Amino acid sequence: MMRVLLIHQNFPGQFRHIAASWAGRPGWQVLGLGRESAPGLPGISCIRYRLHRPPNREQHHYLRQMEQAVLHGQAVARALLGLKAQGYRPDIVIAHPGWGETLYLKDVYPDARLIHFCEWFYRNQEADWAFDPEFPSTFDDRARVRTWNALHTLNLENCDAGVSPTRWQHSRHPAAYRDKIAVIHEGIETEGLAPDPEARLTLKDGTSLRAGDPVITYVARNLEPYRGFHVFMRALELIQRRHKRCHALIVGGDEVSYGKRPKDAPNWREKMLREVSLDPARTHFLGKLPYDVYRKVLQVSAAHVYLTYPFVLSWSMLEAMASGCLLIASRTEPVQEVVRHGENGVLADFFDREAIAARTVEALEAPADFAGLRERARIETSRRYCRVEAVARFGAFLDVEGNAPVARADSAEVAAAAGGAFPG
């Protein structure tokens, strides 16, 4: 019996594909553990935990994140002690440690192999912080981030090995720990994504759009500067002036996943709508969508704009490529690891709204000129990030066919695990 425990506050999170694959193996037992609001995964048992109190309001604001992590770690430890009392002993524990869940795991299960999903390590230079001069960081911000990294350093010290989705994300971690971390993307569902020349999308206002129409798409979990929403809106204003028939489909919520809320508006959507002048009949804010509708959005896209700070790479960029979209993306490090200008997509400087607008209009006016880029993005690039490849690489890294997972990442393994992705 191989017992695998997957811990993610929003289980399954990035572990969806490995959880589903391993749960179907004879002689394997896969158990999930997440916060009370975690959606879970059909067919897999999931234990849910609850924090016994919120962080202290009087806590120094540099330490609030750390106290939150301690509360998560304590709640998970209590859940694990209950499982241990019932005789449960995992062979492998794979966890996203960013919220602190595994702080005390080794105190409960010292013999279990602990593998961390090393998504990000914050830096005050050469990454997301201080990247955008429109939102300069203060000394207070920088001190808070440095303190916050105490959690991530503890996580790197506590785990037996780690996995980062991209080489860029891997490179942000301290050099002393990089040999401990392999580069393996968690995988996207490429099997359900493909171009459809007959695709049609009817919006709530009655607007009907189909594949081949001049449709611009933009997707983010939430509409915010980290994903270049402010730059996109400024570029869209230029695009609409130059192309009188194009429509823009904008997918994403009004919350904040990264960074801060605007000071002078309820959300970034309303703030940017006050700044730019757009045609409301051709600008469609769709919010967060069911997957089937989201897939249709990508299938009717003539130009998909993806912008990001030097930060975590979004699934949506890879999903757009798998759907056959023409990608117009920011020339930032996480994007350049996957996209080469003129080969499988089009790149522009993150802050250059003029270039973004010009390249989008070119794509709308001469779609046939970009057919080769779309095809190479779909066939040669996106398939390297499919779930089947991800599960296979993860299994090889852990040596899960044997009784004792290896979970060691020297430099050779890191290079092999990257699976031939474009160099950054």
Phi, psi and chi 1 to 4 in degrees:
 res  aa     phi    psi   chi1   chi2   chi3   chi4
   1 MET       -  126.5  172.3   71.9   72.7      -
   2 MET  -105.0  119.9  176.2   67.9   77.3      -
   3 ARG  -106.4  121.0  -65.2  179.9  176.2   86.6
   4 VAL  -118.4  125.7 -179.7      -      -      -
   5 LEU  -109.1  124.4  174.5   61.9      -      -
   6 LEU  -110.7  121.6  -59.5  171.7      -      -
   7 ILE  -116.1  122.8  -57.8  176.5      -      -
   8 HIS  -156.0  128.3 -166.7  -61.8      -      -
   9 GLN   -58.0  -24.9   61.9   95.0   24.8      -
  10 ASN  -116.7   43.0 -164.9   41.1      -      -
  11 PHE   -47.4  132.4  179.7   81.6      -      -
  12 PRO   -88.9  -14.8   32.0  -36.5      -      -
  13 GLY    52.4 -132.0      -      -      -      -
  14 GLN   -74.2   -2.4  -70.6   92.7  -17.1      -
  15 PHE   -98.1   11.6  -53.4  142.3      -      -
  16 ARG   -54.5  -48.6  174.8  178.2  -61.8  -86.3
  17 HIS   -74.3  -43.2  -60.8  -45.3      -      -
  18 ILE   -68.5  -34.8   59.5  171.4      -      -
  19 ALA   -62.7  -48.1      -      -      -      -
  20 ALA   -65.4  -39.2      -      -      -      -
  21 SER   -69.1  -47.8  174.8      -      -      -
  22 TRP   -70.7  -30.6  -67.3  -13.1      -      -
  23 ALA   -64.7  -23.6      -      -      -      -
  24 GLY   -87.6   -0.8      -      -      -      -
  25 ARG   -84.2  135.1  -68.9 -170.5  178.2 -167.6
  26 PRO   -59.9  135.9  -21.7   32.8      -      -
  27 GLY    80.6    8.6      -      -      -      -
  28 TRP  -110.2  141.6  -77.6   57.0      -      -
  29 GLN  -123.4  117.3 -179.4 -171.5   75.8      -
  30 VAL  -111.7  126.8  176.8      -      -      -
  31 LEU  -125.3  135.3  177.6   65.3      -      -
  32 GLY  -102.2  153.3      -      -      -      -
  33 LEU  -140.3  123.4 -164.3  155.9      -      -
  34 GLY  -148.2  175.3      -      -      -      -
  35 ARG   -70.0  167.1 -162.1  164.1  173.3  175.7
  36 GLU   -58.1  -25.4   56.4 -170.7  -22.9      -
  37 SER   -92.0    0.8   56.4      -      -      -
  38 ALA   -61.7  135.0      -      -      -      -
  39 PRO   -69.7  -27.4   24.2  -33.9      -      -
  40 GLY    77.8 -177.5      -      -      -      -
  41 LEU  -141.7  127.5 -164.4   62.2      -      -
  42 PRO   -54.8  135.3  -26.0   34.5      -      -
  43 GLY    87.6   -2.8      -      -      -      -
  44 ILE  -124.6  126.3  -64.2  177.7      -      -
  45 SER   -66.5  139.2  -63.1      -      -      -
  46 CYS  -134.0  121.4 -180.0      -      -      -
  47 ILE   -86.7  135.6  -53.3  -62.7      -      -
  48 ARG  -117.1  141.6  -70.3  175.0  171.4   83.0
  49 TYR  -116.4  163.3   67.5   86.6      -      -
  50 ARG  -136.4  136.7  175.8 -177.1  -63.3 -177.0
  51 LEU   -69.3  139.9  -54.7 -171.1      -      -
  52 HIS   -82.0  -12.5   78.2  -80.0      -      -
  53 ARG  -164.8  159.6   67.8  167.0  177.7   83.4
  54 PRO   -79.7  167.0   28.5  -34.6      -      -
  55 PRO   -61.1  152.5  -20.9   31.3      -      -
  56 ASN   -67.0  128.0 -170.2  -29.1      -      -
  57 ARG   -64.2  -23.8  -68.8 -176.1  179.2 -179.5
  58 GLU   -88.2   -0.2  -58.6  -57.2  -44.4      -
  59 GLN   -63.3  141.9  179.0   66.0  -92.3      -
  60 HIS   -56.2  135.2 -168.2  -68.5      -      -
  61 HIS   -68.2  -19.4   65.2  -76.2      -      -
  62 TYR   -66.5  -27.1  -67.7  178.7      -      -
  63 LEU  -103.2   -0.8  -66.1  172.3      -      -
  64 ARG   -61.3  -41.6  -75.5  174.4 -167.1  155.5
  65 GLN   -63.6  -37.3 -158.9   75.6   25.2      -
  66 MET   -69.9  -40.2 -165.7   63.3 -166.2      -
  67 GLU   -64.1  -39.7 -174.7 -177.3   13.7      -
  68 GLN   -59.5  -40.7 -176.6   90.5  -29.7      -
  69 ALA   -64.5  -42.4      -      -      -      -
  70 VAL   -61.3  -40.5  168.5      -      -      -
  71 LEU   -64.4  -40.3  -70.2  165.5      -      -
  72 HIS   -65.5  -45.7  -81.8   77.2      -      -
  73 GLY   -61.9  -39.0      -      -      -      -
  74 GLN   -65.7  -43.7 -176.1 -176.9   52.9      -
  75 ALA   -63.9  -41.4      -      -      -      -
  76 VAL   -67.3  -42.2  167.3      -      -      -
  77 ALA   -59.0  -40.6      -      -      -      -
  78 ARG   -63.2  -41.2  -73.5  169.9  173.8  163.6
  79 ALA   -64.2  -40.4      -      -      -      -
  80 LEU   -68.8  -37.3  -64.2  178.3      -      -
  81 LEU   -63.0  -35.3  -73.4  168.8      -      -
  82 GLY   -65.5  -41.8      -      -      -      -
  83 LEU   -65.1  -40.4  -70.8  171.9      -      -
  84 LYS   -64.0  -38.5 -171.8  174.1 -176.3  178.9
  85 ALA   -63.1  -25.4      -      -      -      -
  86 GLN   -88.8    1.0  -62.1  171.5   31.4      -
  87 GLY    98.0    6.0      -      -      -      -
  88 TYR   -80.1  130.7  177.2   75.6      -      -
  89 ARG  -136.1  107.5  -59.5  -72.4 -168.2  -79.1
  90 PRO   -77.1  146.1   29.4  -34.1      -      -
  91 ASP   -83.1  -41.9  -60.7  -62.5      -      -
  92 ILE  -127.8  138.2  -50.7  172.6      -      -
  93 VAL  -121.3  121.9  179.5      -      -      -
  94 ILE  -115.4  126.4  -57.6  174.2      -      -
  95 ALA  -144.2  148.3      -      -      -      -
  96 HIS   -90.8  111.9 -168.7  -47.1      -      -
  97 PRO   -90.4    4.7   35.8  -35.1      -      -
  98 GLY   -63.4  -19.5      -      -      -      -
  99 TRP  -102.9   -0.8  -65.7  -89.6      -      -
 100 GLY    97.5    6.6      -      -      -      -
 101 GLU   -59.0  -30.5  -78.0   95.7  -24.6      -
 102 THR  -100.4   13.7   60.2      -      -      -
 103 LEU   -54.9  -35.2  -83.2  174.4      -      -
 104 TYR  -118.7   16.1  -47.0  113.0      -      -
 105 LEU   -63.2  -42.9 -175.2  137.3      -      -
 106 LYS   -67.4  -18.1  -77.5  -72.9 -169.0  176.2
 107 ASP   -77.3  -21.8  -62.0  -65.7      -      -
 108 VAL   -93.5  -46.1 -179.1      -      -      -
 109 TYR  -124.8   75.9  -68.9  122.4      -      -
 110 PRO   -64.7  -23.5   21.4  -32.3      -      -
 111 ASP   -93.6   -9.3  -63.0  -32.8      -      -
 112 ALA   -73.8  143.7      -      -      -      -
 113 ARG   -79.9  119.7  -58.6  -67.6  -66.8  176.2
 114 LEU  -103.4  117.3  175.9   58.3      -      -
 115 ILE  -113.4  122.5  -44.4  -58.3      -      -
 116 HIS   -99.6  141.0  -84.1  164.4      -      -
 117 PHE   -84.6  102.3 -175.7   81.6      -      -
 118 CYS   -89.8   84.3  -59.7      -      -      -
 119 GLU   -77.3  -41.0 -172.9  170.4   28.0      -
 120 TRP  -161.7  145.1 -166.5 -115.4      -      -
 121 PHE  -129.2  119.4 -165.9   95.1      -      -
 122 TYR   -72.7  145.4  -74.2   92.4      -      -
 123 ARG  -135.0  148.9  -71.3  171.1  175.7 -101.1
 124 ASN   -84.0  -12.9  -78.6  -36.3      -      -
 125 GLN  -135.8  161.7  -68.7   86.9   30.1      -
 126 GLU    60.6   34.9  -60.0  176.6  -16.1      -
 127 ALA  -162.9 -142.7      -      -      -      -
 128 ASP   -71.7  -40.6   52.0  -32.9      -      -
 129 TRP   -67.7  135.4  -75.7   92.9      -      -
 130 ALA    69.0   11.9      -      -      -      -
 131 PHE   -75.7  -41.6  169.9   73.0      -      -
 132 ASP  -101.2  109.0 -167.1  -22.7      -      -
 133 PRO   -64.7  -16.3   22.2  -31.9      -      -
 134 GLU   -68.8  -23.6 -170.2  170.1  -19.6      -
 135 PHE  -129.8   72.0  -50.9  105.0      -      -
 136 PRO   -65.9  142.8   24.2  -33.3      -      -
 137 SER   -83.5  149.0   61.7      -      -      -
 138 THR   -97.8  168.6   65.3      -      -      -
 139 PHE   -58.4  -38.2  178.4   84.9      -      -
 140 ASP   -61.1  -42.1 -154.6   46.8      -      -
 141 ASP   -60.4  -47.1  -68.1  -30.8      -      -
 142 ARG   -65.9  -38.5  -65.6 -169.5  -67.8  -86.4
 143 ALA   -66.9  -38.0      -      -      -      -
 144 ARG   -65.5  -41.9 -178.9  169.9   54.4   84.2
 145 VAL   -65.6  -41.5  168.1      -      -      -
 146 ARG   -60.7  -40.7 -174.1  174.9  -63.7  -80.0
 147 THR   -67.7  -39.6  -52.4      -      -      -
 148 TRP   -59.5  -35.0 -171.5   -1.6      -      -
 149 ASN   -67.8  -10.3  -89.4  -20.8      -      -
 150 ALA   -58.5  -39.7      -      -      -      -
 151 LEU   -62.2  -47.3  167.2   63.4      -      -
 152 HIS   -67.5  -32.0  -58.6  -57.7      -      -
 153 THR   -68.9  -42.1  -54.5      -      -      -
 154 LEU   -59.2  -41.3  -83.6  172.8      -      -
 155 ASN   -62.8  -41.5  -70.7  -25.6      -      -
 156 LEU   -66.2  -35.8  -71.0  168.3      -      -
 157 GLU   -71.4  -37.0 -171.3   65.7   30.7      -
 158 ASN   -78.0  -28.0  -70.8  -19.0      -      -
 159 CYS   -81.9  158.6   69.0      -      -      -
 160 ASP   -81.2  -31.1  -66.8  -64.2      -      -
 161 ALA  -163.5  168.7      -      -      -      -
 162 GLY  -139.7  167.3      -      -      -      -
 163 VAL  -135.0  131.0  171.2      -      -      -
 164 SER  -115.2  143.9  -79.2      -      -      -
 165 PRO   -69.6  -31.0  -17.1   29.9      -      -
 166 THR  -137.5  161.8   66.2      -      -      -
 167 ARG   -66.4  -33.0  -72.1 -159.8  -65.0  -82.2
 168 TRP   -62.0  -47.8  162.6 -112.6      -      -
 169 GLN   -64.1  -39.2  -71.0  163.2 -106.2      -
 170 HIS   -59.2  -41.9  172.9  -90.3      -      -
 171 SER   -69.2  -17.2   73.0      -      -      -
 172 ARG   -79.1  -15.8  -63.1  -57.1   85.5 -166.7
 173 HIS   -77.0  154.5  -70.1   80.1      -      -
 174 PRO   -56.6  140.8  -24.5   34.3      -      -
 175 ALA   -55.6  -33.3      -      -      -      -
 176 ALA   -64.1  -19.8      -      -      -      -
 177 TYR  -111.4   -3.6  -66.4   98.6      -      -
 178 ARG   -65.6  -32.6  -71.8  178.2 -158.8  156.9
 179 ASP   -67.4  -13.3  -76.2   -9.6      -      -
 180 LYS   -86.6   -9.4 -159.4  175.4 -174.2  179.4
 181 ILE  -119.0  126.5  -53.4  169.8      -      -
 182 ALA   -93.3  158.3      -      -      -      -
 183 VAL  -104.8  106.2  179.9      -      -      -
 184 ILE  -142.9  118.4  -54.4  173.0      -      -
 185 HIS   -72.6  147.2 -164.1  -89.3      -      -
 186 GLU   -74.7  -13.5   62.5  -92.3   28.8      -
 187 GLY    92.9  146.4      -      -      -      -
 188 ILE  -120.8  163.4   59.8  167.7      -      -
 189 GLU   -85.1   70.3 -165.5   69.8   54.1      -
 190 THR   -67.0  -24.5   54.4      -      -      -
 191 GLU   -61.1  -31.1  -66.4   83.3   -7.5      -
 192 GLY   -96.0    7.6      -      -      -      -
 193 LEU  -120.4  128.1  -63.1  168.1      -      -
 194 ALA  -167.8  158.5      -      -      -      -
 195 PRO   -65.3  151.8  -15.8   28.0      -      -
 196 ASP  -140.4  102.4  179.9    2.3      -      -
 197 PRO   -63.1  -14.2   20.1  -30.3      -      -
 198 GLU   -99.9    4.8  -56.4  -59.0  -41.2      -
 199 ALA   -60.9  138.7      -      -      -      -
 200 ARG  -141.1  140.0 -175.8 -178.9  -66.3  -89.2
 201 LEU  -130.7  123.8  179.5   68.8      -      -
 202 THR  -108.4  123.2  -58.9      -      -      -
 203 LEU   -86.9  167.3  -53.6  179.0      -      -
 204 LYS   -61.3  -28.8  -69.4 -179.1  179.3  179.0
 205 ASP   -84.2    4.5   65.2    0.8      -      -
 206 GLY    94.8   -9.0      -      -      -      -
 207 THR   -62.0  130.1  -59.1      -      -      -
 208 SER  -115.7  124.4 -177.7      -      -      -
 209 LEU  -124.7  145.5  -58.4  169.7      -      -
 210 ARG  -136.1  165.3   59.1 -176.8  178.5   82.4
 211 ALA   -57.2  132.5      -      -      -      -
 212 GLY   104.2  -18.2      -      -      -      -
 213 ASP   -75.8  157.3  -71.5  -15.8      -      -
 214 PRO   -76.2   81.2   28.4  -33.7      -      -
 215 VAL  -112.2  126.4  177.0      -      -      -
 216 ILE  -100.7  134.2  -54.4  155.4      -      -
 217 THR  -120.6  148.4   51.7      -      -      -
 218 TYR  -143.8  131.3  171.9   93.1      -      -
 219 VAL  -134.6  133.4  173.7      -      -      -
 220 ALA  -153.4  153.9      -      -      -      -
 221 ARG   -56.7  -46.5 -178.0 -171.5  -52.8  173.3
 222 ASN  -136.7  148.7  -73.9  -61.2      -      -
 223 LEU   -82.4  106.4  -51.4  177.7      -      -
 224 GLU  -158.3  162.6   54.5 -168.1  -31.6      -
 225 PRO   -59.4  -34.2  -29.7   38.1      -      -
 226 TYR   -52.9  -32.4 -105.3   72.2      -      -
 227 ARG  -104.9   24.5  -62.4  -51.2 -171.8 -169.0
 228 GLY    66.5   25.0      -      -      -      -
 229 PHE   -62.8  -39.1  176.5   66.3      -      -
 230 HIS   -63.5  -39.2   56.0  -41.9      -      -
 231 VAL   -71.1  -41.0  178.3      -      -      -
 232 PHE   -59.0  -44.5  168.9   74.7      -      -
 233 MET   -63.9  -38.0  -69.7  -72.2  -82.0      -
 234 ARG   -68.9  -37.3  -67.7  162.3 -174.1  159.9
 235 ALA   -68.7  -38.2      -      -      -      -
 236 LEU   -61.9  -35.7 -177.7   59.1      -      -
 237 GLU   -59.2  -43.6 -178.3  177.9   37.2      -
 238 LEU   -66.8  -40.8  -59.1  177.8      -      -
 239 ILE   -61.5  -45.4  -66.2  166.0      -      -
 240 GLN   -66.2  -30.1  -71.5 -170.2  -13.2      -
 241 ARG   -67.4  -34.1  -71.5  178.0 -168.9  168.6
 242 ARG   -92.8  -24.9  -60.1  170.9 -169.4  177.9
 243 HIS  -125.5  109.2 -163.3  -67.6      -      -
 244 LYS   -83.9   -4.9  -58.9  -58.1 -177.8 -178.3
 245 ARG  -114.5   -6.6  -64.2 -172.6  -55.6  107.7
 246 CYS   -71.0  150.5   68.2      -      -      -
 247 HIS  -119.3  148.1  -76.9 -101.9      -      -
 248 ALA  -116.3  125.3      -      -      -      -
 249 LEU  -106.2  116.5  -57.9  178.1      -      -
 250 ILE  -116.4  114.7  -56.9  169.0      -      -
 251 VAL  -108.0  129.3  177.2      -      -      -
 252 GLY   151.6  157.1      -      -      -      -
 253 GLY   -88.2  179.0      -      -      -      -
 254 ASP  -103.3   11.1  -73.4  -30.9      -      -
 255 GLU   -87.4 -172.9  -59.9  167.8    3.2      -
 256 VAL  -122.6  117.4  172.3      -      -      -
 257 SER   -88.3  -37.3  -61.5      -      -      -
 258 TYR  -137.8  149.6  -43.9  107.5      -      -
 259 GLY    78.4 -148.7      -      -      -      -
 260 LYS  -126.7  161.2  -59.4  176.0 -178.8  178.4
 261 ARG   -75.4  155.3  -67.4 -176.3  178.4  -84.6
 262 PRO   -68.0  148.8   24.4  -33.1      -      -
 263 LYS   -80.3  -23.0  -64.0  179.1  179.6  179.0
 264 ASP  -118.2   21.7   53.4   -7.4      -      -
 265 ALA  -159.0  156.6      -      -      -      -
 266 PRO   -64.5  -29.9  -19.7   31.3      -      -
 267 ASN  -159.3  171.4   52.2   62.7      -      -
 268 TRP   -71.2  -28.4  -70.7  103.7      -      -
 269 ARG   -62.3  -49.8  175.6  177.0   55.8   83.7
 270 GLU   -67.0  -37.0  -67.5 -169.3   30.9      -
 271 LYS   -61.7  -46.7  177.9  176.0  175.5   60.6
 272 MET   -72.2  -30.5  -66.1  -48.8  -57.6      -
 273 LEU   -67.2  -26.0  -77.2  172.2      -      -
 274 ARG   -73.9  -27.7  -65.5  173.6 -172.2  172.1
 275 GLU   -85.3  -42.7  176.5 -174.8  -37.4      -
 276 VAL  -104.1  161.9  -59.2      -      -      -
 277 SER  -112.2  109.2  178.1      -      -      -
 278 LEU  -120.9  155.9  -59.7  176.6      -      -
 279 ASP   -80.6  110.4 -178.9   -8.2      -      -
 280 PRO   -63.6  -24.7   20.2  -31.1      -      -
 281 ALA   -73.3  -16.5      -      -      -      -
 282 ARG  -117.0    6.6  -62.9 -170.8  -70.6  142.2
 283 THR  -119.5  114.0  -51.6      -      -      -
 284 HIS  -120.6  109.8  -49.4  -79.6      -      -
 285 PHE   -89.7  114.4  -69.6   92.9      -      -
 286 LEU   -99.6   -6.4  -53.8 -177.2      -      -
 287 GLY    67.8 -152.4      -      -      -      -
 288 LYS   -92.1  134.5  -64.4 -177.1  177.8 -179.5
 289 LEU  -115.5  152.4  -62.6  175.2      -      -
 290 PRO   -60.9  151.7  -18.6   30.1      -      -
 291 TYR   -57.3  -42.0 -174.7   76.3      -      -
 292 ASP   -62.8  -37.5  -74.3  -13.6      -      -
 293 VAL   -71.7  -41.7 -179.3      -      -      -
 294 TYR   -56.7  -42.8  165.1   60.7      -      -
 295 ARG   -61.5  -39.5 -175.8  172.3   56.5 -176.6
 296 LYS   -65.0  -38.3  -70.7  -69.2 -176.2 -173.1
 297 VAL   -56.7  -47.1  167.0      -      -      -
 298 LEU   -66.4  -34.0  -63.1  178.9      -      -
 299 GLN   -73.2  -24.3  -72.3  173.2  -27.2      -
 300 VAL   -94.0    0.6  -58.9      -      -      -
 301 SER   -71.9  134.3  174.8      -      -      -
 302 ALA   -99.7  -23.7      -      -      -      -
 303 ALA  -153.0  119.2      -      -      -      -
 304 HIS  -106.3  117.6 -177.5   82.0      -      -
 305 VAL   -95.6  122.5  179.5      -      -      -
 306 TYR  -126.9  118.7  175.2   75.3      -      -
 307 LEU  -125.1  140.3  -50.8  174.0      -      -
 308 THR  -153.2  146.0 -176.5      -      -      -
 309 TYR   -60.3  168.1  -77.2   11.8      -      -
 310 PRO   -68.2   85.6  -18.5   32.9      -      -
 311 PHE  -147.3 -160.7 -170.2   55.0      -      -
 312 VAL   -64.4  134.1  172.2      -      -      -
 313 LEU   -74.2  134.7 -172.7   69.6      -      -
 314 SER   -81.3  144.8  -55.5      -      -      -
 315 TRP   -59.2  -35.3  -71.8  -12.5      -      -
 316 SER   -59.7  -32.5   65.7      -      -      -
 317 MET   -65.5  -44.3 -170.1 -167.3   88.6      -
 318 LEU   -68.9  -37.0  -60.4  171.9      -      -
 319 GLU   -65.7  -36.8  -70.5  167.6  -21.7      -
 320 ALA   -64.8  -42.5      -      -      -      -
 321 MET   -63.6  -41.1  -61.9  176.1   86.1      -
 322 ALA   -65.1  -25.8      -      -      -      -
 323 SER   -85.6   -1.0  -59.9      -      -      -
 324 GLY    85.6   18.1      -      -      -      -
 325 CYS   -73.2  150.8  -65.4      -      -      -
 326 LEU   -83.5  119.4  172.7   65.5      -      -
 327 LEU   -92.0  124.7 -166.6   69.4      -      -
 328 ILE  -114.6  108.5  -61.8  171.6      -      -
 329 ALA  -131.1  163.8      -      -      -      -
 330 SER   -75.5  143.1   56.6      -      -      -
 331 ARG   -83.8   68.5 -168.3  178.2  -79.1  107.9
 332 THR  -119.3  160.6   45.5      -      -      -
 333 GLU   -55.1  -47.5  -71.0   87.8  -14.7      -
 334 PRO   -62.8  -33.2   18.6  -29.8      -      -
 335 VAL   -72.4  -43.5  174.4      -      -      -
 336 GLN   -66.9  -17.0  -70.8  177.9  -74.8      -
 337 GLU   -66.5  -25.4 -175.9  170.9  -32.6      -
 338 VAL  -112.0  -35.7 -179.3      -      -      -
 339 VAL  -110.7  133.0 -178.7      -      -      -
 340 ARG  -115.9  127.9  -75.9 -171.2  172.7  178.9
 341 HIS   -59.4  128.1  178.7   67.6      -      -
 342 GLY    81.7   -2.1      -      -      -      -
 343 GLU  -111.2  -51.4  -66.0 -175.2   17.6      -
 344 ASN  -134.7   15.6   61.5  -14.1      -      -
 345 GLY   175.2 -178.5      -      -      -      -
 346 VAL  -123.0  131.4  176.5      -      -      -
 347 LEU  -114.2  149.3  -62.2  178.6      -      -
 348 ALA  -145.5  156.9      -      -      -      -
 349 ASP   -60.0  138.9 -176.4   84.3      -      -
 350 PHE   -53.4  -40.4  178.1   93.6      -      -
 351 PHE   -91.9   -2.5  -59.2  105.5      -      -
 352 ASP   -92.0   83.2 -166.2  -16.3      -      -
 353 ARG   -62.4  -31.1   61.7  175.4  177.8  171.8
 354 GLU   -63.6  -46.8  173.5   61.5   42.2      -
 355 ALA   -66.5  -41.4      -      -      -      -
 356 ILE   -60.8  -44.7  -65.3  166.8      -      -
 357 ALA   -64.3  -46.1      -      -      -      -
 358 ALA   -61.6  -43.2      -      -      -      -
 359 ARG   -71.5  -31.3  -73.1  169.2 -178.9  168.5
 360 THR   -68.4  -44.2  -57.5      -      -      -
 361 VAL   -62.5  -41.5  171.3      -      -      -
 362 GLU   -57.2  -42.7  -71.5  171.9    6.6      -
 363 ALA   -65.4  -38.0      -      -      -      -
 364 LEU   -70.9  -34.9  -61.8  178.8      -      -
 365 GLU   -85.0  -25.6  -67.6 -179.3  -19.5      -
 366 ALA  -136.6   63.6      -      -      -      -
 367 PRO   -59.5  -31.8   19.4  -30.9      -      -
 368 ALA   -64.5  -27.3      -      -      -      -
 369 ASP   -67.3  -17.5  -67.4  -10.2      -      -
 370 PHE  -111.9    9.6  -60.9   91.1      -      -
 371 ALA   -61.0  -39.2      -      -      -      -
 372 GLY   -64.4  -38.6      -      -      -      -
 373 LEU   -63.4  -43.8  -84.7   66.8      -      -
 374 ARG   -61.4  -43.5  -62.2  166.6   69.3  128.6
 375 GLU   -67.7  -41.6 -168.5   68.1    1.8      -
 376 ARG   -66.8  -36.5  -77.3 -169.1  -71.2  -86.7
 377 ALA   -62.0  -40.5      -      -      -      -
 378 ARG   -75.6  -48.4 -176.4  174.7   70.7   88.3
 379 ILE   -81.3  -46.1  -61.0  -63.0      -      -
 380 GLU   -92.8  -25.3  -61.6  175.9   12.4      -
 381 THR  -104.1  -58.1  -54.7      -      -      -
 382 SER   -62.8  -30.5   70.7      -      -      -
 383 ARG   -68.3  -19.5  -70.5 -176.7 -179.5  177.3
 384 ARG   -68.9  -15.0  -63.5  172.9 -175.7  169.8
 385 TYR  -112.2   17.4  -62.0   89.7      -      -
 386 CYS   -72.7  160.5   73.2      -      -      -
 387 ARG   -64.9  -33.9   64.2  174.3  179.4   83.3
 388 VAL   -63.0  -45.2  174.9      -      -      -
 389 GLU   -63.4  -41.3  -72.3  -70.9  -32.1      -
 390 ALA   -62.6  -46.0      -      -      -      -
 391 VAL   -63.2  -41.5  170.3      -      -      -
 392 ALA   -64.7  -43.6      -      -      -      -
 393 ARG   -68.4  -38.9  -69.5  172.4 -171.7  160.2
 394 PHE   -63.6  -43.2 -141.2  113.6      -      -
 395 GLY   -63.4  -41.5      -      -      -      -
 396 ALA   -65.5  -38.6      -      -      -      -
 397 PHE   -63.6  -41.6  168.3   63.6      -      -
 398 LEU   -84.5  -10.6  -64.8  177.7      -      -
 399 ASP    53.7   48.2 -170.3   24.7      -      -
 400 VAL   -74.3   -7.4  -67.1      -      -      -
 401 GLU   -72.6  -21.5  -60.8  -60.1  -23.0      -
 402 GLY   -91.0 -177.8      -      -      -      -
 403 ASN   -84.8  -21.8  -68.4  -37.1      -      -
 404 ALA  -126.2  110.6      -      -      -      -
 405 PRO   -62.4  139.8   22.3  -32.0      -      -
 406 VAL   -78.1  -57.6  174.8      -      -      -
 407 ALA    52.0   52.4      -      -      -      -
 408 ARG  -128.5  137.6  177.4  177.6  168.9  -88.8
 409 ALA  -124.9   85.0      -      -      -      -
 410 ASP   -82.6  178.2   60.9   26.9      -      -
 411 SER   -62.0  -34.8   56.8      -      -      -
 412 ALA   -65.4  -40.9      -      -      -      -
 413 GLU   -67.4  -37.1  -73.4  173.3  -52.9      -
 414 VAL   -60.0  -45.6  169.4      -      -      -
 415 ALA   -65.3  -42.0      -      -      -      -
 416 ALA   -66.7  -39.1      -      -      -      -
 417 ALA   -67.7  -22.3      -      -      -      -
 418 ALA   -64.4  -21.8      -      -      -      -
 419 GLY    66.6   29.2      -      -      -      -
 420 GLY    80.2   17.6      -      -      -      -
 421 ALA   -63.9  156.0      -      -      -      -
 422 PHE   -59.8  141.9  -71.5  127.5      -      -
 423 PRO   -67.3  149.8   23.3  -32.3      -      -
 424 GLY   -81.5      -      -      -      -      -
